Amino acid sequence: MALINCAECGKEISDKADTCPRCESPVNKISKTQKMETTIRSIGKYEATGFLLILIGNGTYLTGNGGIVWVGILMVIIGIAVFLGGRMR
């Protein structure tokens, strides 16, 4: 059981309570489904960003010459890190 603050009066109450015992304000609860949907959406953003960095970096590496090749390699490395970070969240 965790303690949270009431949004109305600020008193610490149980996260299991339906209403605040002091002001009887309803406790806003986020359902497990809403938490999962938010997590899935945020993970998808990281994966998509990482994938785009990999694609752009790969294209830069393959078409570049000289100093720009290193930019492509760096983008691919960062893209892989972002993609894997999104997968492990």
Summary of the structure (lengths in Angstrom):
residues: 89
radius of gyration: 22.6
end to end distance: 24.2
largest distance: 69.1
contacts: 238
relative contact order: 0.13
helix: 60%
strand: 9%
